[in-house]
Amino acid sequence: MEEQRSNAGQGLGIAGLVLGILAIPLGIVPCTFYLGILFGIVGIVLGVVALTQANRGYGPKGLIISAIVCSVVGLTLASVWGFVLSKNGAQFVKEIIREQGIDPDERFDEISRDAKEIFHDLGDDTTEIDKQSPNMKHMTDSLKSLEGEDQ
């Protein structure tokens, strides 16, 4: 008796393939790796369900297997970016900056000093604040009292 072929699992296989193909570029781009992980996982689940249906209904499995492979590749790429950015992201970025010949810690200190000078200069000019409005003066006085500064 000859087995009859069917299209069992092909719809889910196509959906899994589309999600797997989308997971690959989303997994490569660092800021979209979350979508790559999501699409990869959903693509694998759809592929496994489609493979189960194809096995029961004697359907073709080539498209379904390619869907699972694309989803696994996309999930792997996205997971690598997720690991790099979440575990060692700051260190990774600092190393890239150091390769450019810039010390990130020294540059951060310089920016921090500049910002403190700017905010300090803005806070010392109380005559400008007095001219603006009484509410602004009241807010400034409240902030200074909360920070523990003398008025």
N, C-alpha and C positions, 0 to 999 in steps of 0.2 A: 504494500500500500504506500502510495507516494504522499509525502507531506505537502499540504497546500500552503502556499505563501500568502501572507497578508501584509497590510500596512500597519500592523500593531506597533504602537510606540513612536511612530514617525512624527506626529504632531509635537509631542513632548521633546523628541530628539531635536527637532528644528528649533524649538524655543530654547533648549539647553545650549545648542550650537550658537545661536545669536547671543545669548548671555555670555558664553565662553569667549566668543570673539570680542565682545565689548569689554570683558574683564581684562583682556591683555593690554590694550592701550591705557585703560584706566589704572591698571596696576603698575604701569611704567611711570606715569606722571605722579610725582610725589604728593601733590595736594589732592589727588582724587583716588588715592589708594583705598580709602574706605569703601567707595563704590565698587572698586575692583574686587575687594574681599567679598562684599555682598553679592555681586553678580557671579563671582566664581563659586561661592557656596550654593547659591540657588541653581546655577547651571549644573553643578555636580549632582544635586538632588534630583533635578529633572532628568538628567542623563541616566541615573541609576534606575529611576522609576520607569523610564522609557525602555531601558535594557531589559528590565523584568517583564514588561509587557511584550516586548519583541520575542523574548525566550518562550513565553507562554503561547503566543500566537504565531510562532514560526516566521516572524518578520525579519527584514534585513537589519543588520546591526552596524554597518559601516558608518553611517551618518551619526548614529548614537555614540559610538566609540569616539569618533572625532569630537563630538560635543563634550564628552567627559575629558578628553585630553586637553582641549582648548580651555575648559573651565579650570582644570588643575594647573595649567601653565599660568593663566591669569591670576588665580588665587596665590600661587607661589610668588609671582612677581610682586603682587600687592602686599603679601605678608613680609617679604624682604624689606620693602620700603617702610612698612609699618614698624618693623623691628628697628631699622636704622634710625628712623625719626623719633620713635618713642623712647627707646633705651639710651641711645648714644647720639641723639640728634644734635644737641648743643656742642658736644665734643667734635662731631663730624663737621659741623659748620665752622667751628674754630680752626680745625685743621685745614680746611679749604682756604680760609682767610689767611692763615699763617703761610700757606704756599704762595700767596700773592705778595708776601713780604710785609704784612701788616700784623702787629701784635694786637689781637682783639681786646685783651684785658687793658692794655695801655690806652687804646682808642676809646673804650667804654669809660675809663676814668676821665679822659679828656672831655668827652661829651657830657658826662655827669657834672664836672666842674663848671663847664660853660652854662649848663642849665641852672645850676645853683646860683651862679652869678646873675643870670637874667632874672630869675625869680626873686633874688635878694634885692636887685635894683628896682624891680617893680613894687616890692613891698615897702621900700623905704620912702617912696614918694607919696606921703599921706596927703599932701596938699592937692594933688590931682584927684585922689579919692574923695576928698572933702568937696571938691567942686562938682563931682559927678552927681551924687545923690546922698541923702541921709541914710537910705537903706544900705547902700554900699558901705558906708562908714560903719554902720551897725554890724553888718556881716563881717567886716574885717576885724572889728573889735572882738566879736564873738569867736572868730577863728583864733585870734591871738590868745584869748583867755583859755580856750580849749587846749592850745599848745603849751600853755604855761608861761607865755611871755608877758612881761610887764607892759602896761598900756601907757 
